[in-house]
Every structure is written in C-alpha cells, then in structure tokens.
C-alpha cells in the first residue's frame, strides 16, 4: 500500500511522511477514525514507507523487496492482531490462526475493511470478536523486539484509555469527503430523508 493509493487524508499523509524525514517516528501511535476513513490503509502505507529501501520524497518506491512483501502483507516484520472468535474450523482462536484469511480479506477489500465484514468473512456467526489472552501474550513478545513500531487502529478511543496504553502520537482522521468517498467506492450516499438513505451511483 502506498500513500498515492489512499483517497483524501492529505494532511495526515504529509505529517506521517515528515516524521520519517525528520527521524522522529514515535514507537506507539494511534490511528483514530470512523469506518471508511482509511486508517488501516494509512497505517500500512506508513509502515511500508518506513521500511522502503528506496524512499521517494512523498511515498515508498513500491518496487523494492521490502515494498513487494508489504504489498502482499507478508513482510517478516509486519504483524497483525485483530478480533476473532471460534469458527467451525478454529476452536482456539488467535490472530495468528487467521493470518492467511486476514491477508486475503484485506487485499480483496483494497485495505478498506470493517469489523462486521471481517467477522462474516471468517464465519464467527453471532459470537463476539475479541483480542484474547493468546493475542495479548503475542503482542508483548513482539513489543519486546528492538525498534518495534506499534500502531493501533480504532474508531473508539475510550477503551484504549482504560487499557493504560501510552500513546505517543495520535492521528485523528476525518471522514472522507463526498467526492473522495465517491472516487474510492464508486458511489456516495445522499440523505434524502432523515430516516432513509439513497445510494447514488457515479461513473
């Protein structure tokens, strides 16, 4: 994922790029924004830019070995932790049990994903998706590695505060503009009445 492939969020992109140029990348960062704002895409573009071996002024090169692995979400330094639950195939769930499905899901949806869609994709039915104890232990293991960058993605800030996690930098993303939303998803929603939304296509 490259910055150029992300619609909108120009101000945040510039801030992220500048942290790398000025060598002030904080070890723990929070990307906070509503669904569809592109926070996962931004986090991945940022991580790819940091690891790129041939950085350009405003983006990763997209073709070096590191970028190719990031584009496939298989870079050995890239770790994902996300909510999951038991399925018909997985009786002891943890993020690492769903790694292949997660990569497939994220790439298939062009890095713009929603938790409800993820839960449907892996078939947890009506169960509650959580980050469980095994995930927490795995996160601690990863955090013990030197020079680890920890990026949290969420649309709800309050539970993060309850976890006593020290966030060094917080990026609050705005919803996409109607124009950016239309360019990204091929349509936009026009509120004709308060209780009803009409989908309007664009070419």
DAGI-V465628 format. One record per pair of residues at least 24 apart in sequence whose ideal C-beta (glycine too) atoms are under 8 Angstrom apart, sorted by sequence separation. I is the first residue (numbers start at 0). J is the second residue. D is the distance in Angstrom with one decimal. If there is no record, write none. Layout:
I;J;D
I;J;D
This chain:
50;74;6.8
97;121;6.0
24;49;6.5
15;41;7.0
43;69;6.9
50;76;6.8
8;36;7.2
7;36;8.0
8;37;5.8
12;41;7.2
15;44;7.8
19;48;6.0
43;72;7.8
72;101;7.8
73;102;7.1
7;37;6.9
11;41;6.5
15;45;4.8
19;49;5.8
72;102;4.3
6;37;6.9
46;77;6.5
71;102;7.4
5;37;5.2
12;44;7.8
16;48;6.8
82;114;6.5
8;41;6.2
15;48;7.4
72;105;6.4
72;106;6.7
84;118;7.5
5;40;5.0
19;54;7.4
71;106;7.7
82;117;7.7
86;121;5.7
87;122;6.5
4;40;7.4
5;41;6.1
81;117;7.1
82;118;7.7
86;122;5.0
94;130;7.6
86;123;5.8
83;121;6.7
85;123;7.0
93;131;6.4
2;41;8.0
5;44;6.1
84;123;4.0
92;131;6.7
0;40;5.5
4;44;7.5
83;123;7.1
93;133;4.1
94;134;5.2
16;57;6.0
85;126;6.5
93;134;5.5
2;44;4.8
16;58;7.8
84;126;4.0
91;133;7.7
95;137;6.7
0;43;4.2
1;44;5.7
84;127;6.5
94;137;7.1
0;44;4.6
84;128;5.1
93;137;7.0
12;57;8.0
83;128;5.8
84;129;6.8
1;47;6.9
2;48;7.0
82;128;3.4
83;129;7.5
0;47;6.0
1;48;8.0
82;129;5.5
82;130;5.8
83;131;7.7
81;130;7.3
80;130;6.1
80;134;5.1
2;57;6.7
3;58;5.5
2;58;4.8
1;58;5.1
2;59;7.7
80;137;6.9
1;59;5.6
80;138;5.7
78;137;7.9
1;61;5.4
78;141;5.2
1;66;8.0
39;105;7.2
43;110;6.1
0;69;7.0
40;109;7.8
0;70;7.0
40;110;3.9
39;110;5.7
40;111;6.3
39;111;7.3
111;183;7.1
37;110;7.6
39;112;6.1
111;184;7.9
37;111;6.4
35;111;6.4
35;113;7.8
34;113;5.3
49;148;6.9
46;148;6.8
46;150;7.0
45;150;7.3
42;150;4.7
0;110;5.4
42;152;5.8
39;152;5.4
38;152;4.9
38;154;7.9
28;148;7.4
30;150;6.3
34;154;6.0
26;147;6.7
28;149;7.3
29;150;7.7
30;151;7.0
33;154;5.4
26;148;6.2
27;149;4.7
28;150;5.2
29;151;4.9
30;152;5.0
31;153;6.0
32;154;6.4
26;149;6.4
28;151;7.3
30;153;7.7
31;154;7.1
24;148;6.5
27;151;7.7
29;153;7.1
31;156;5.7
29;156;7.8
41;170;7.6
29;159;6.6
41;172;7.2
38;170;8.0
38;172;5.5
37;172;6.9
36;172;4.2
27;164;7.1
29;166;4.6
36;173;6.9
27;165;6.3
28;166;6.9
31;169;6.3
32;170;8.0
36;174;5.9
37;175;7.2
27;166;5.6
28;167;6.5
29;168;7.4
31;170;6.8
32;171;6.7
33;172;7.6
35;174;7.0
36;175;6.3
27;167;5.0
28;168;4.7
29;169;4.6
30;170;5.2
31;171;5.0
32;172;3.0
35;175;6.2
26;167;6.3
27;168;7.7
28;169;7.3
29;170;6.9
31;172;6.7
32;173;7.2
33;174;5.2
25;167;3.5
28;170;6.8
30;172;6.6
32;174;7.6
25;168;4.4
35;180;7.1
37;183;7.9
35;184;7.9
18;168;7.8
15;170;7.5
14;170;7.1
11;170;5.4
11;172;6.1
8;172;6.0
8;173;7.5
7;173;7.8
7;175;4.8
6;175;6.3
7;176;6.2
7;179;3.8
6;179;4.4
6;180;7.8
6;182;5.5
7;183;7.9
6;183;4.3
